[in-house]
Amino acid sequence: MQEWYMPMQRNKLMAQTITVTGRGTVTAKPDTVIITLGVRTEHANVQEALAENAKRANAVIHALKAIGVSDEDIDTASFSIYPKYNYSNGTNTLTGYEVEHIFDIIVKDTKKVGNIYDTTVTSGANIARHIQFRLANEQPYYQQALMLAVKNAKEKAIVIARTLGLPMQDIPLQIKEESRAASFPPAPYSMTTLAESSTAPPIQTQDITITATVQAVFSY
C-alpha cells in the first residue's frame, strides 16, 4: 500500500487542487539596540597614535561600565592602523598614522541609547558607524506571523473555491513554509564623525516588521 500511496498523492496534487500563497505580517517594538562607534586618533608617530587611541578607548570602556554596561555587551568590531601619505610632485610622502578602534555596544534598554552616545563622546569617542534595532527573541513574533500566513492562505483558497463553486476541503493536502523575513528600520547614523562634545541625541525607535510566507494546496 505504501508504494502506491505517494504516486496517488502526487497525482491528487496535480488535479482537483487549488494552490495559494499566504502571507502574514507582525510588527513589534525593538527591545535591543546595537551601537557601532569608536575612537580615531592621528599622529606622525605610530606609537603615539596607538598610545593616544588606547588611552581614549579605555576611557570610553570605563565610562560605559560606570553607567551599567557590562563587559559582555562591549565587543571590539575592528581595530585598524592606516598609514597616511601626502601626494606631491608625483611622490607619496608618509606623513603619519591613523588608528581606529571600533566597538559594538549592545544596549538592552532602548531609552538609554541617547545617554550611551553622550557618555562615549564625552569620554573620547569620535566616530559613529551604525545603529541597529533588534529583537532579543524574534521567534514568538515569527510564529504569530506564520499563523497569520496560514490563515491568509486558507482565506484565499476559500474565495477561489466559492467563486468557482467548488466544494473545497478545509484541511490542506500540503503546506510549505516558503520564507521568513524581518525588516529592520534604517539607522539614523552611518559613517559619521562625532563632535568632541555633545548632548544626548534623541534616538527614535521604529517598528520591526516580521513576515512569514507559506504555500498551501487544497483539494476540491
N, C-alpha and C positions, 0 to 999 in steps of 0.2 A: 504493500500500500504506500509506503513512504517513497518508493522510487517513482510512482506515478503522481504523487501529490504536488511536487514542485512544478513540473511542466503544466499541470492543470491550473495551478495558481498563477503562473506567468501568463497563460492564455486568458485567464479571467481578468488580469490587469490590463490586457490589451483590448479586450472587448467589454462593452457594457460598463464602462467606468468613467468617472469624472475626476480629473486631476487638477488640483488647485494649489496655489501658493498662499500661505497665510503669514501675516507679519504682525508682530506685537512690539509695542514701544513703551518703555517706562522711563520716567525722569526722576532724578534724585539729586539732592544737595551733596556736594563733595564734603568729606569729613577729614581728608588728608591733603596736605599741600607739600610739594617738593620744590624747594627754592634752590636754584643754582647760582651761586655768587662766589666771589673770591677776591684775591689781592694781587695787584700787579705792581711791580717795582722795576725801576731802571737805574743803571749806574754804569759808568765807564769800566769799572772793575767787576768781574763776575762774582767774586766772593762778597763784595759789598752789596751787590744786588740780591744775592742769596740771603745774606745776613739780615738785611732790611725786610725782605719778604718773610723770612721765618719769624722775625720779631712781630710783625703786624699780623701774620696768620695765627700765631699763638695767642695774641691779644684778642682776636676775633673768637677763637675757640673758648677762651677763658670767659669772655663776656656772654657767650651763648649758654655755657654751663651755669653762669650766675643767674640767668633768668629761667632756668629749669630745663634746658635742652640737654638730653642725655648723650653720652658718648656714642651709643648705638645709632643715634639719629643724625650724626655728623660723619659724612664719608668724603674722602678725597675723590673727586671726579677726575681730576687731571693735575699734573704738575709738569711745567714746561720751562725750558730755558731757550731763549731766542737771541742769537747774535744780531746786532743792528749795524747796518752799513750806510755809509753816505756815498752816493754815486756822483762823481765829479770828474770832468775831463776824461771820460772813458775808463775811470778807475774806481773800483769799490774799496772804500776805506772803512775798516772796523772802527765804530765809534763807541760801542758799549754793548750792554746786555739787558735783556728784558726777561724777568722771571714772573711766571704766573702760577698761582696755587688756587685751584678751583674746588669748591666744596658743594656737595649735595646735602641740603638740610631738610630733614623730614619734620614737618610741623603737624601735630595731631589735633590742634585746635585752630581752625581757620581764622578765628578772631585775633590770633596772635601774630599773623603774618606781617602786618604793618610794623609791629613792635620789633620783630626779628630784623627787618630791614634797617630800622632806625638804630638798633643796637649794633649791628655788624658794621654799618657805615661809620658810626661814631668810634668804633674800635679799630678801624683801619681798612675795611673792605672798600674797594673802589670799582668793582666790576659786578654787574648783574647780567646773567646769561639767560636763564629761563625761569618760569614759574609754572608748575604743573598741578592741576586739580585732579584728585583721585578719590576713589572709594577704597577704604580699607578692606571691605568684603563686598565684592560685586555680585557674588553668586545668588543671594536672595532676590536681588532685583532682576537678574537674568532669568531666574526661574519664573518669576512673575511675568516677564515679557514672553517667555516661552509658552506659558499657559494662555496668554492673550493671542499668541500666534496660532495655536491650535484652534482656539475658539473662532478666530477670524477665518481660518481655512474652512471650518465646518459651515460657517455662515455663508461663505461664498458658494460652497457646493450646494447648499440648500436653495439659494437664489437661482442657480443654474438649473437644478432639478425641477423646481417649481415652474420656472419659465418654460421649460420644455415638457412639462407634465410627466416627469419620470419619478418612479417610486424609489427614491434613494434610501440606502441603508444608513443608519445613524453612526455606526462604528466603521471607521476607515479600514480598508483592506491593508493599506500600507501608509506609514507616515515617516518622513525623513527630516531630521534636523539639518537645515542647509547651511546656516551661518549664524554667527553671533558677532555683535559689534557694540563698542562703547564709544560714544562721541564726546570728546573732552573739549571744554571751552578753550578758546585761544588764550595764549599767555600775554598779559599786558606788558611784560618786559622781555626784551630779546637783544643780546649783544650790546648792552648799554653800559656806559661808564658812569658810575655813580659820583655824585658830588662828594666832596670831603666832609661836608656837614649836611644834615638832612633832618627833617621831621618825619614822623611815621607816615608813610604814604597810605592812602585809603585803598585797600585792595578789595575789589568787589568780586565775590564768587558768582559763578553761573552754574545752572543746572547741567548735570551729566545725563546724556541720553543713552539708554541701553536698548538695543534692538535684537530681536530673535526672529528668524525666518524658518518656516517649515514647508515641506511639500507633502500633500496628503492625497491619497487615492481612495475614492468612494465608489462603491458598486451600486447599480440600479437594476 
